[in-house]
Amino acid sequence: MAKPKFDVGDEVRVRNQTSLFHTRTQKYTRGHVGVVSEHRPEWVIPEDEAFGRVEDGRKEPFYVVRFKQTELWPDYTGFERDTLESEFSERWLEPARKEK
């Protein structure tokens, strides 16, 4: 099992890339910054799982990332503290701040 690249509390950015095949990465989260709120067990990435490759698919850690609603939708009119959580495989995440 791979060691997770990110820790709970780390700020991450969802990669803003296209996908030709199935992915669970919502378009509205791509390019936005959130905070890792939970680790999930390593599992087959959705791109392989969608094609039935559960036994031999590529596996990696998954994370739950919490976003401020105002980060995702600048015109959001709800409370400033409102959040949304979504799950991502590690390949879709990068550090929010580039290392020097």
All heavy atoms as an XYZ file, in Angstrom:
850
protein
N       0.838     -1.172      0.000
C       0.000      0.000      0.000
C       0.886      1.239      0.000
O       1.829      1.343      0.765
C      -0.900     -0.021      1.231
C      -1.916      1.066      1.234
S      -3.367      0.594      2.164
C      -3.264      1.711      3.510
N       0.574      2.190     -0.863
C       1.365      3.409     -0.988
C       1.108      4.346      0.182
O      -0.006      4.432      0.686
C       1.027      4.101     -2.298
N       2.175      5.045      0.605
C       2.019      6.050      1.651
C       1.348      7.267      1.029
O       1.752      7.731     -0.031
C       3.383      6.436      2.208
C       3.297      7.473      3.308
C       4.676      7.938      3.727
C       4.652      8.993      4.792
N       3.700     10.061      4.685
N       0.306      7.788      1.676
C      -0.368      8.973      1.127
C       0.600     10.153      0.984
O       1.434     10.409      1.852
C      -1.457      9.285      2.153
C      -1.681      7.995      2.873
C      -0.345      7.311      2.891
N       0.466     10.860     -0.106
C       1.314     12.020     -0.407
C       0.893     13.229      0.423
O       1.705     14.101      0.724
C       1.192     12.335     -1.897
C       2.028     13.470     -2.389
C       1.863     13.606     -3.895
C       2.640     14.777     -4.440
N       2.464     14.899     -5.901
N      -0.385     13.304      0.803
C      -0.923     14.451      1.522
C      -1.425     14.033      2.898
O      -1.904     12.920      3.084
C      -2.069     15.089      0.724
C      -1.662     15.521     -0.653
C      -2.064     14.786     -1.753
C      -0.866     16.638     -0.840
C      -1.685     15.170     -3.027
C      -0.476     17.026     -2.109
C      -0.883     16.290     -3.212
N      -1.320     14.963      3.838
C      -1.808     14.744      5.196
C      -3.112     15.500      5.410
O      -3.385     16.493      4.714
C      -0.782     15.248      6.223
C       0.496     14.429      6.216
O       0.409     13.191      6.086
O       1.581     15.031      6.346
N      -3.877     15.063      6.381
C      -5.076     15.805      6.770
C      -4.619     17.209      7.162
O      -3.642     17.380      7.885
C      -5.813     15.103      7.922
C      -6.928     15.970      8.486
C      -6.364     13.763      7.449
N      -5.316     18.220      6.638
C      -4.964     19.613      6.907
C      -4.163     20.271      5.796
O      -4.048     21.493      5.751
N      -3.597     19.479      4.876
C      -2.834     20.043      3.751
C      -3.767     20.745      2.772
O      -4.853     20.251      2.471
C      -2.087     18.950      2.982
C      -0.859     18.435      3.700
O      -0.481     19.001      4.754
O      -0.274     17.447      3.196
N      -3.306     21.894      2.263
C      -4.030     22.559      1.188
C      -3.619     21.935     -0.134
O      -2.423     21.762     -0.396
C      -3.712     24.060      1.163
C      -4.433     24.842      2.215
C      -4.338     26.346      1.969
O      -3.377     26.810      1.318
O      -5.244     27.056      2.427
N      -4.600     21.577     -0.932
C      -4.345     20.947     -2.232
C      -5.156     21.653     -3.313
O      -6.174     22.274     -3.036
C      -4.697     19.437     -2.210
C      -3.758     18.666     -1.293
C      -6.148     19.217     -1.817
N      -4.662     21.540     -4.528
C      -5.374     22.059     -5.688
C      -5.768     20.864     -6.553
O      -4.961     19.955     -6.777
C      -4.489     23.005     -6.496
C      -5.196     23.609     -7.713
C      -4.298     24.577     -8.474
N      -3.667     25.562     -7.629
C      -4.230     26.696     -7.211
N      -5.469     26.976     -7.576
N      -3.576     27.538     -6.439
N      -6.998     20.876     -7.031
C      -7.440     19.829     -7.950
C      -6.874     20.175     -9.324
O      -7.006     21.309     -9.795
C      -8.985     19.754     -7.999
C      -9.436     18.673     -8.972
C      -9.549     19.495     -6.612
N      -6.220     19.216     -9.938
C      -5.620     19.452    -11.255
C      -6.704     19.855    -12.254
O      -7.781     19.276    -12.288
C      -4.898     18.206    -11.751
C      -3.688     17.854    -10.930
C      -3.003     16.615    -11.499
N      -1.972     16.149    -10.617
C      -0.729     16.623    -10.593
N      -0.385     17.584    -11.419
N       0.155     16.140     -9.756
N      -6.375     20.818    -13.064
C      -7.303     21.295    -14.082
C      -6.920     20.646    -15.406
O      -6.264     21.249    -16.244
C      -7.257     22.822    -14.185
C      -8.392     23.362    -15.013
O      -9.308     22.635    -15.385
N      -8.333     24.638    -15.315
N      -7.295     19.398    -15.541
C      -6.966     18.647    -16.747
C      -8.217     17.968    -17.277
O      -9.161     17.738    -16.540
C      -5.866     17.631    -16.481
C      -6.219     16.599    -15.432
C      -5.013     15.778    -15.003
O      -3.889     16.235    -15.031
N      -5.260     14.563    -14.595
N      -8.198     17.682    -18.531
C      -9.336     16.990    -19.129
C      -9.141     15.489    -19.011
O      -8.038     15.010    -18.784
C      -9.504     17.378    -20.610
O      -8.300     17.045    -21.293
C      -9.797     18.855    -20.762
N     -10.209     14.780    -19.175
C     -10.157     13.329    -19.128
C     -11.000     12.790    -20.275
O     -12.145     13.204    -20.462
C     -10.707     12.824    -17.801
O     -10.716     11.421    -17.789
N     -10.428     11.869    -21.027
C     -11.157     11.276    -22.141
C     -12.123     10.190    -21.681
O     -13.036      9.825    -22.394
C     -10.183     10.675    -23.149
C      -9.221     11.653    -23.811
C      -8.232     10.905    -24.675
C      -9.987     12.675    -24.631
N     -11.876      9.672    -20.488
C     -12.666      8.558    -19.995
C     -13.372      8.943    -18.703
O     -13.265     10.061    -18.229
C     -11.775      7.337    -19.788
C     -11.050      6.931    -21.035
C      -9.706      7.194    -21.185
C     -11.727      6.326    -22.079
C      -9.044      6.834    -22.344
C     -11.080      5.965    -23.243
C      -9.727      6.225    -23.371
N     -14.046      7.984    -18.119
C     -14.782      8.197    -16.879
C     -13.864      8.700    -15.769
O     -12.762      8.220    -15.585
C     -15.431      6.886    -16.440
C     -16.049      6.976    -15.092
N     -17.267      7.581    -14.889
C     -15.617      6.565    -13.879
C     -17.569      7.522    -13.604
N     -16.589      6.906    -12.972
N     -14.337      9.659    -15.021
C     -13.669     10.101    -13.809
C     -14.735     10.615    -12.852
O     -15.788     11.063    -13.281
C     -12.625     11.203    -14.083
O     -12.083     11.616    -12.839
C     -13.222     12.399    -14.791
N     -14.466     10.533    -11.565
C     -15.404     11.088    -10.594
C     -15.017     12.511    -10.205
O     -15.616     13.088     -9.317
C     -15.432     10.215     -9.343
C     -16.113      8.894     -9.584
C     -16.368      8.143     -8.298
N     -15.260      8.176     -7.375
C     -14.877      7.164     -6.633
N     -15.507      6.026     -6.695
N     -13.870      7.276     -5.807
N     -14.009     13.064    -10.848
C     -13.561     14.408    -10.516
C     -14.471     15.430    -11.189
O     -14.453     15.580    -12.407
C     -12.094     14.614    -10.943
O     -11.298     13.610    -10.311
C     -11.602     15.990    -10.548
N     -15.258     16.111    -10.392
C     -16.224     17.060    -10.925
C     -15.510     18.245    -11.566
O     -14.540     18.759    -11.030
C     -17.155     17.585     -9.815
C     -17.899     16.522     -9.087
C     -17.141     16.024     -7.858
O     -15.968     16.289     -7.666
N     -17.831     15.270     -7.030
N     -16.036     18.675    -12.691
C     -15.435     19.795    -13.413
C     -15.406     21.058    -12.556
O     -14.450     21.818    -12.602
C     -16.186     20.035    -14.716
C     -15.516     21.056    -15.580
C     -16.137     21.129    -16.948
C     -15.477     22.247    -17.711
N     -14.920     21.877    -18.955
N     -16.436     21.289    -11.759
C     -16.490     22.518    -10.971
C     -15.437     22.580     -9.863
O     -15.215     23.637     -9.275
C     -17.892     22.775    -10.401
C     -18.405     21.731     -9.449
C     -18.040     21.727     -8.110
C     -19.285     20.743     -9.895
C     -18.525     20.778     -7.234
C     -19.778     19.788     -9.031
C     -19.394     19.810     -7.703
O     -19.884     18.866     -6.836
N     -14.762     21.462     -9.559
C     -13.697     21.480     -8.552
C     -12.312     21.677     -9.173
O     -11.378     22.049     -8.475
C     -13.672     20.175     -7.741
O     -13.376     19.077     -8.613
C     -14.985     19.944     -7.014
N     -12.190     21.477    -10.456
C     -10.881     21.523    -11.113
C     -10.280     22.928    -11.082
O     -10.934     23.901    -11.407
C     -10.988     21.015    -12.546
C     -11.399     19.557    -12.567
C     -11.573     19.020    -13.949
N     -12.225     17.715    -13.883
C     -12.496     16.984    -14.930
N     -12.189     17.408    -16.133
N     -13.095     15.815    -14.766
N      -9.022     22.985    -10.651
C      -8.321     24.257    -10.541
C      -8.542     24.964     -9.207
O      -7.917     25.984     -8.940
N      -9.380     24.416     -8.351
C      -9.697     25.071     -7.075
C      -8.927     24.449     -5.915
O      -8.506     23.292     -5.977
C     -11.195     24.999     -6.803
C     -11.982     25.859     -7.745
N     -12.087     27.214     -7.604
C     -12.665     25.544     -8.866
C     -12.807     27.710     -8.582
N     -13.181     26.708     -9.371
N      -8.774     25.248     -4.863
C      -8.011     24.850     -3.678
C      -8.970     24.454     -2.562
O      -9.971     25.134     -2.317
C      -7.100     26.006     -3.210
C      -6.433     25.679     -1.880
C      -6.052     26.310     -4.268
N      -8.630     23.357     -1.895
C      -9.366     22.894     -0.729
C      -8.399     22.329      0.292
O      -7.181     22.362      0.095
N      -8.938     21.775      1.366
C      -8.133     21.218      2.451
C      -8.472     19.746      2.614
O      -9.652     19.376      2.655
C      -8.407     21.980      3.771
C      -7.651     21.351      4.935
C      -8.037     23.446      3.621
N      -7.444     18.909      2.707
C      -7.661     17.481      2.941
C      -8.295     17.325      4.320
O      -7.741     17.773      5.322
C      -6.338     16.688      2.862
C      -6.556     15.232      3.256
C      -5.735     16.783      1.468
N      -9.480     16.700      4.354
C     -10.168     16.512      5.626
C     -10.163     15.057      6.087
O     -10.463     14.782      7.255
C     -11.611     17.024      5.541
O     -12.341     16.313      4.577
N      -9.811     14.133      5.180
C      -9.861     12.711      5.541
C      -9.099     11.880      4.517
O      -9.094     12.198      3.330
C     -11.334     12.294      5.552
C     -11.623     10.920      6.037
C     -13.126     10.641      6.015
O     -13.940     11.578      6.052
O     -13.470      9.450      5.949
N      -8.453     10.817      5.002
C      -7.861      9.813      4.106
C      -8.891      8.716      3.884
O      -9.635      8.366      4.800
C      -6.625      9.163      4.726
C      -5.430     10.037      4.728
N      -4.726     10.308      5.850
C      -4.814     10.713      3.737
C      -3.725     11.100      5.558
N      -3.763     11.372      4.284
N      -8.898      8.159      2.695
C      -9.721      6.989      2.395
C      -8.773      5.862      2.004
O      -7.654      6.102      1.556
C     -10.682      7.280      1.248
C     -11.761      8.280      1.594
C     -12.756      7.649      2.576
N     -13.695      8.604      3.110
C     -14.903      8.798      2.645
N     -15.340      8.130      1.610
N     -15.695      9.670      3.231
N      -9.212      4.621      2.105
C      -8.336      3.502      1.740
C      -7.920      3.560      0.272
O      -8.632      4.105     -0.573
C      -9.210      2.269      1.995
C     -10.291      2.723      2.898
C     -10.506      4.174      2.597
N      -6.751      3.002      0.026
C      -6.276      2.877     -1.355
C      -7.282      2.033     -2.140
O      -7.813      1.045     -1.634
C      -4.911      2.191     -1.320
C      -4.234      2.119     -2.651
C      -2.849      1.519     -2.514
O      -2.749      0.279     -2.460
O      -1.881      2.282     -2.455
N      -7.558      2.441     -3.369
C      -8.524      1.733     -4.185
C      -8.173      1.916     -5.651
O      -7.348      2.748     -6.012
C      -9.940      2.238     -3.901
C     -11.008      1.450     -4.604
C     -11.803      1.888     -5.624
C     -11.367      0.090     -4.397
N     -12.655      0.884     -6.045
C     -12.389     -0.239     -5.297
C     -10.911     -0.895     -3.519
C     -12.972     -1.497     -5.356
C     -11.493     -2.142     -3.583
C     -12.517     -2.435     -4.487
N      -8.826      1.153     -6.507
C      -8.630      1.267     -7.950
C      -9.147      2.631     -8.401
O     -10.248      3.041     -8.011
C      -9.389      0.140     -8.690
C      -9.279      0.306    -10.197
C      -8.863     -1.215     -8.254
N      -8.372      3.323     -9.225
C      -8.794      4.647     -9.679
C     -10.057      4.516    -10.533
O     -10.266      3.511    -11.214
C      -7.672      5.376    -10.447
C      -7.295      4.627    -11.729
C      -6.459      5.615     -9.558
C      -6.378      5.405    -12.650
N     -10.941      5.505    -10.493
C     -12.215      5.430    -11.212
C     -12.062      5.179    -12.714
O     -12.905      4.517    -13.319
C     -12.858      6.792    -10.952
C     -12.273      7.249     -9.674
C     -10.863      6.718     -9.683
N     -11.002      5.715    -13.305
C     -10.790      5.526    -14.742
C     -10.633      4.049    -15.104
O     -11.001      3.627    -16.190
C      -9.569      6.332    -15.211
C      -9.763      7.836    -15.159
C      -9.454      8.467    -13.799
O      -9.337      7.747    -12.784
O      -9.331      9.698    -13.747
N     -10.062      3.247    -14.197
C      -9.925      1.801    -14.427
C     -11.161      1.044    -13.939
O     -11.617      0.098    -14.579
C      -8.680      1.258    -13.726
C      -7.390      1.678    -14.402
O      -7.441      2.284    -15.494
O      -6.313      1.395    -13.846
N     -11.702      1.457    -12.809
C     -12.877      0.780    -12.242
C     -14.058      0.820    -13.212
O     -14.824     -0.141    -13.318
C     -13.252      1.437    -10.920
C     -14.369      0.741    -10.191
C     -14.696      1.401     -8.873
O     -14.375      2.592     -8.689
O     -15.293      0.730     -8.031
N     -14.210      1.922    -13.936
C     -15.321      2.067    -14.883
C     -15.289      1.016    -15.985
O     -16.314      0.692    -16.572
C     -15.301      3.460    -15.505
N     -14.100      0.467    -16.250
C     -13.954     -0.551    -17.286
C     -13.813     -1.952    -16.697
O     -13.330     -2.866    -17.355
C     -12.765     -0.216    -18.192
C     -13.017      1.003    -19.029
C     -12.558      2.247    -18.635
C     -13.761      0.928    -20.198
C     -12.818      3.385    -19.393
C     -14.026      2.049    -20.959
C     -13.553      3.279    -20.551
N     -14.232     -2.099    -15.425
C     -14.249     -3.417    -14.795
C     -12.892     -3.937    -14.364
O     -12.743     -5.120    -14.087
N     -11.894     -3.071    -14.270
C     -10.545     -3.509    -13.904
C     -10.336     -3.411    -12.392
O      -9.350     -2.841    -11.934
C      -9.514     -2.673    -14.662
C      -9.565     -2.897    -16.162
C      -8.435     -2.195    -16.875
N      -7.162     -2.668    -16.344
C      -6.047     -1.934    -16.356
N      -6.042     -0.735    -16.879
N      -4.926     -2.420    -15.861
N     -11.235     -3.991    -11.626
C     -11.140     -3.920    -10.173
C      -9.970     -4.758     -9.662
O      -9.264     -4.355     -8.741
C     -12.466     -4.356     -9.511
C     -12.341     -4.384     -8.008
C     -13.587     -3.426     -9.942
N      -9.736     -5.915    -10.237
C      -8.659     -6.804     -9.784
C      -7.274     -6.354    -10.230
O      -6.316     -6.450     -9.468
C      -8.905     -8.238    -10.267
C     -10.176     -8.861     -9.736
C     -10.188     -8.979     -8.226
O      -9.130     -9.268     -7.632
O     -11.263     -8.753     -7.640
N      -7.159     -5.852    -11.467
C      -5.835     -5.505    -11.996
C      -5.664     -4.013    -12.287
O      -4.692     -3.595    -12.906
C      -5.531     -6.308    -13.262
C      -6.451     -5.944    -14.423
O      -7.504     -5.343    -14.184
O      -6.101     -6.276    -15.567
N      -6.595     -3.183    -11.815
C      -6.519     -1.743    -12.067
C      -5.452     -1.065    -11.221
O      -4.963     -1.615    -10.237
N      -5.117      0.151    -11.609
C      -4.141      0.950    -10.866
C      -4.770      1.429     -9.569
O      -5.881      1.964     -9.573
C      -3.688      2.148    -11.708
C      -2.961      1.730    -12.982
C      -2.809      2.886    -13.929
N      -4.141      3.160    -14.512
C      -4.395      4.193    -15.302
N      -3.451      5.058    -15.593
N      -5.604      4.370    -15.800
N      -4.063      1.233     -8.463
C      -4.568      1.629     -7.152
C      -3.754      2.795     -6.623
O      -2.561      2.891     -6.865
C      -4.485      0.467     -6.162
C      -5.409     -0.662     -6.497
C      -5.349     -1.757     -5.464
C      -6.314     -2.871     -5.842
N      -6.297     -3.954     -4.878
N      -4.440      3.674     -5.895
C      -3.753      4.775     -5.233
C      -4.605      5.284     -4.081
O      -5.797      4.962     -3.989
C      -3.394      5.898     -6.197
C      -4.451      6.353     -7.121
C      -3.929      7.417     -8.077
O      -3.095      7.106     -8.950
O      -4.373      8.558     -7.941
N      -3.992      6.081     -3.199
C      -4.756      6.639     -2.081
C      -5.850      7.588     -2.567
O      -5.726      8.215     -3.623
C      -3.701      7.413     -1.281
C      -2.396      6.821     -1.678
C      -2.573      6.406     -3.110
N      -6.898      7.680     -1.769
C      -7.987      8.622     -2.016
C      -8.075      9.577     -0.832
O      -7.673      9.245      0.281
C      -9.320      7.881     -2.185
C      -9.525      7.326     -3.561
C      -8.804      6.220     -3.991
C     -10.424      7.918     -4.431
C      -8.985      5.713     -5.266
C     -10.609      7.419     -5.705
C      -9.888      6.314     -6.121
N      -8.624     10.745     -1.096
C      -8.738     11.792     -0.087
C     -10.115     12.436     -0.169
O     -10.670     12.565     -1.257
C      -7.708     12.910     -0.334
C      -6.294     12.425     -0.400
C      -5.747     11.945     -1.588
C      -5.485     12.450      0.727
C      -4.446     11.495     -1.657
C      -4.167     12.004      0.670
C      -3.659     11.526     -0.527
O      -2.363     11.083     -0.587
N     -10.604     12.876      0.980
C     -11.769     13.743      1.008
C     -11.211     15.155      1.146
O     -10.383     15.428      2.024
C     -12.712     13.415      2.180
C     -13.853     14.410      2.254
C     -13.242     11.993      2.029
N     -11.644     16.049      0.248
C     -11.181     17.438      0.258
C     -12.373     18.343      0.522
O     -13.431     18.186     -0.088
C     -10.497     17.803     -1.086
C     -10.069     19.262     -1.093
C      -9.303     16.882     -1.346
N     -12.174     19.290      1.444
C     -13.227     20.243      1.806
C     -12.928     21.587      1.133
O     -11.828     22.115      1.247
C     -13.280     20.424      3.318
C     -14.350     21.400      3.775
C     -14.409     21.498      5.291
N     -14.770     20.186      5.826
C     -14.188     19.627      6.884
N     -13.230     20.249      7.530
N     -14.576     18.431      7.296
N     -13.937     22.106      0.448
C     -13.837     23.395     -0.232
C     -14.798     24.383      0.404
O     -15.910     24.016      0.781
C     -14.260     23.272     -1.708
C     -13.432     22.327     -2.507
C     -13.800     20.993     -2.602
C     -12.311     22.766     -3.179
C     -13.053     20.101     -3.356
C     -11.550     21.882     -3.934
C     -11.921     20.555     -4.017
N     -14.392     25.638      0.457
C     -15.354     26.688      0.781
C     -16.243     26.861     -0.447
O     -15.748     26.874     -1.575
C     -14.643     28.007      1.088
C     -13.964     28.036      2.422
C     -13.417     29.428      2.680
C     -13.024     29.569      4.121
N     -12.644     30.955      4.429
N     -17.527     26.989     -0.211
C     -18.446     27.185     -1.338
C     -18.049     28.434     -2.134
O     -18.154     28.462     -3.353
C     -19.889     27.327     -0.837
C     -20.391     26.096     -0.129
C     -21.214     25.178     -1.015
O     -21.224     25.288     -2.221
N     -21.904     24.265     -0.388
N     -17.569     29.465     -1.437
C     -17.172     30.703     -2.122
C     -15.925     30.510     -2.972
O     -15.683     31.290     -3.890
C     -16.942     31.842     -1.111
O     -16.015     31.398     -0.110
C     -18.249     32.256     -0.448
N     -15.125     29.482     -2.690
C     -13.968     29.166     -3.543
C     -14.442     28.554     -4.854
O     -13.884     28.822     -5.913
C     -13.027     28.202     -2.803
C     -11.993     27.509     -3.666
C     -10.881     28.408     -4.206
O     -10.660     29.496     -3.665
O     -10.221     27.992     -5.190
N     -15.473     27.744     -4.777
C     -15.978     27.073     -5.978
C     -16.866     27.987     -6.817
O     -16.849     27.912     -8.045
C     -16.767     25.818     -5.584
C     -15.971     24.736     -4.864
C     -16.910     23.632     -4.380
C     -14.884     24.170     -5.762
N     -17.670     28.794     -6.149
C     -18.628     29.668     -6.839
C     -18.512     31.077     -6.272
O     -19.102     31.387     -5.233
C     -20.051     29.138     -6.653
C     -20.220     27.767     -7.229
C     -20.306     27.452     -8.549
C     -20.296     26.533     -6.518
N     -20.442     26.090     -8.703
C     -20.441     25.501     -7.473
C     -20.269     26.191     -5.162
C     -20.543     24.167     -7.116
C     -20.370     24.861     -4.818
C     -20.518     23.864     -5.785
N     -17.771     31.967     -6.927
C     -17.560     33.328     -6.408
C     -18.861     34.092     -6.136
O     -18.892     34.957     -5.266
C     -16.752     34.010     -7.510
C     -16.096     32.886     -8.251
C     -17.040     31.727     -8.164
N     -19.927     33.778     -6.842
C     -21.203     34.471     -6.644
C     -22.095     33.779     -5.604
O     -23.276     34.123     -5.480
C     -21.960     34.577     -7.975
C     -21.206     35.423     -8.987
O     -20.445     36.324     -8.573
O     -21.367     35.187    -10.192
N     -21.537     32.821     -4.881
C     -22.314     32.099     -3.873
C     -22.854     33.082     -2.835
O     -22.110     33.911     -2.311
C     -21.433     31.034     -3.209
C     -22.139     30.211     -2.180
C     -23.084     29.271     -2.550
C     -21.871     30.377     -0.827
C     -23.745     28.501     -1.601
C     -22.527     29.621      0.129
C     -23.462     28.688     -0.269
O     -24.113     27.936      0.674
N     -24.121     33.001     -2.518
C     -24.746     33.970     -1.608
C     -25.078     33.392     -0.233
O     -25.709     34.072      0.580
C     -26.042     34.542     -2.233
O     -26.944     33.468     -2.496
C     -25.739     35.299     -3.505
N     -24.640     32.171      0.016
C     -24.881     31.570      1.326
C     -23.878     32.072      2.353
O     -23.171     33.056      2.137
N     -23.803     31.369      3.466
C     -22.889     31.749      4.536
C     -21.440     31.520      4.124
O     -21.116     30.553      3.431
C     -23.189     30.948      5.810
C     -24.524     31.267      6.406
C     -25.586     30.387      6.275
C     -24.719     32.459      7.088
C     -26.815     30.671      6.825
C     -25.954     32.757      7.647
C     -27.009     31.868      7.501
N     -20.552     32.378      4.586
C     -19.112     32.282      4.297
C     -18.540     30.938      4.763
O     -17.628     30.402      4.157
C     -18.383     33.440      4.984
C     -16.886     33.440      4.812
C     -16.409     33.784      3.415
O     -17.152     34.445      2.675
O     -15.290     33.370      3.063
N     -19.086     30.376      5.816
C     -18.560     29.121      6.386
C     -19.061     27.858      5.672
O     -18.639     26.755      5.998
C     -18.872     29.054      7.869
C     -20.340     28.874      8.180
C     -20.593     28.772      9.672
N     -21.995     28.608      9.938
C     -22.847     29.594     10.167
N     -22.404     30.842     10.177
N     -24.114     29.352     10.403
N     -19.978     27.987      4.729
C     -20.531     26.826      4.021
C     -19.443     26.118      3.228
O     -18.623     26.757      2.559
C     -21.658     27.235      3.080
C     -22.916     27.668      3.817
O     -22.998     27.471      5.054
O     -23.811     28.213      3.155
N     -19.453     24.788      3.310
C     -18.431     23.995      2.625
C     -19.056     22.854      1.827
O     -20.226     22.519      2.004
C     -17.429     23.389      3.633
O     -18.132     22.544      4.547
C     -16.654     24.461      4.383
N     -18.244     22.268      0.969
C     -18.608     21.093      0.188
C     -17.428     20.138      0.266
O     -16.271     20.575      0.203
C     -18.862     21.495     -1.270
C     -19.132     20.348     -2.239
C     -20.243     20.740     -3.189
C     -17.886     19.971     -3.019
N     -17.685     18.853      0.429
C     -16.626     17.850      0.452
C     -16.793     16.904     -0.727
O     -17.918     16.553     -1.095
C     -16.656     17.047      1.759
C     -16.254     17.864      2.949
C     -16.135     17.042      4.211
O     -16.700     15.922      4.283
O     -15.466     17.504      5.126
N     -15.664     16.502     -1.290
C     -15.675     15.549     -2.387
C     -14.441     14.661     -2.282
O     -13.450     15.031     -1.652
C     -15.676     16.301     -3.729
O     -15.922     15.407     -4.778
N     -14.512     13.495     -2.906
C     -13.435     12.508     -2.843
C     -12.646     12.509     -4.143
O     -13.228     12.578     -5.230
C     -14.048     11.131     -2.596
C     -13.040     10.044     -2.364
C     -13.723      8.717     -2.112
O     -14.222      8.113     -3.078
O     -13.756      8.293     -0.952
N     -11.301     12.399     -4.019
C     -10.405     12.415     -5.183
C      -9.325     11.360     -5.040
O      -8.818     11.132     -3.941
C      -9.699     13.776     -5.305
C     -10.636     14.927     -5.444
C     -11.087     15.608     -4.330
C     -11.081     15.326     -6.689
C     -11.965     16.670     -4.453
C     -11.963     16.385     -6.832
C     -12.401     17.056     -5.702
N      -8.942     10.767     -6.162
C      -7.756      9.915     -6.148
C      -6.544     10.833     -6.186
O      -6.610     11.983     -6.633
C      -7.756      8.942     -7.325
O      -7.724      9.626     -8.549
N      -5.422     10.319     -5.697
C      -4.216     11.133     -5.543
C      -3.757     11.782     -6.849
O      -3.263     12.912     -6.850
C      -3.098     10.271     -4.951
C      -1.913     11.056     -4.484
C      -0.991     10.203     -3.652
O      -0.136      9.520     -4.250
O      -1.119     10.212     -2.408
N      -3.942     11.108     -7.986
C      -3.474     11.639     -9.268
C      -4.128     12.965     -9.637
O      -3.600     13.701    -10.448
C      -3.658     10.618    -10.383
C      -5.080     10.408    -10.840
C      -5.234      9.351    -11.927
N      -4.565      8.120    -11.556
C      -3.513      7.613    -12.237
N      -3.087      8.178    -13.316
N      -2.950      6.506    -11.823
N      -5.276     13.268     -9.037
C      -5.986     14.504     -9.361
C      -5.592     15.676     -8.466
O      -6.067     16.794     -8.651
C      -7.497     14.274     -9.276
C      -8.028     13.638    -10.513
C      -8.244     12.300    -10.731
C      -8.371     14.296    -11.726
N      -8.709     12.102    -12.005
C      -8.795     13.320    -12.638
C      -8.375     15.622    -12.147
C      -9.208     13.606    -13.925
C      -8.793     15.921    -13.429
C      -9.203     14.926    -14.299
N      -4.716     15.454     -7.486
C      -4.364     16.501     -6.533
C      -2.899     16.897     -6.644
O      -2.037     16.079     -6.981
C      -4.644     16.026     -5.107
C      -6.083     15.628     -4.806
C      -6.179     15.074     -3.388
C      -7.026     16.803     -5.003
N      -2.635     18.165     -6.328
C      -1.270     18.680     -6.260
C      -1.207     19.662     -5.098
O      -2.254     20.175     -4.664
C      -0.874     19.360     -7.572
C      -1.736     20.562     -7.937
C      -1.449     21.083     -9.337
O      -0.698     20.458    -10.095
O      -2.003     22.152     -9.661
N       0.007     19.919     -4.566
C       0.097     20.903     -3.476
C      -0.466     22.253     -3.943
O      -0.245     22.661     -5.089
C       1.590     21.001     -3.208
C       2.174     19.739     -3.759
C       1.300     19.359     -4.918
N      -1.176     22.937     -3.063
C      -1.763     24.228     -3.430
C      -0.693     25.275     -3.657
O      -0.834     26.153     -4.507
C      -2.735     24.699     -2.349
N       0.389     25.162     -2.919
C       1.504     26.107     -3.057
C       2.703     25.349     -3.595
O       3.059     24.290     -3.073
C       1.849     26.726     -1.716
C       0.730     27.616     -1.210
C       1.149     28.316      0.083
N       0.122     29.210      0.534
C      -0.927     28.857      1.256
N      -1.085     27.591      1.599
N      -1.824     29.732      1.626
N       3.290     25.879     -4.622
C       4.488     25.256     -5.197
C       5.652     25.418     -4.227
O       5.836     26.473     -3.630
C       4.849     25.890     -6.537
C       3.731     25.810     -7.555
C       3.519     24.372     -7.982
C       2.433     24.338     -9.042
N       1.930     23.045     -9.301
N       6.441     24.345     -4.067
C       7.603     24.422     -3.192
C       8.685     25.276     -3.825
O       8.840     25.282     -5.049
C       8.130     23.010     -2.910
C       7.131     22.181     -2.114
C       7.704     20.839     -1.729
O       8.938     20.738     -1.616
O       6.916     19.926     -1.541
N       9.427     25.983     -2.996
C      10.482     26.885     -3.498
C      11.745     26.134     -3.811
O      12.091     25.163     -3.321
C      10.775     27.971     -2.475
C       9.565     28.848     -2.240
C       9.884     29.863     -1.194
C       8.664     30.712     -0.914
N       8.886     31.696      0.081
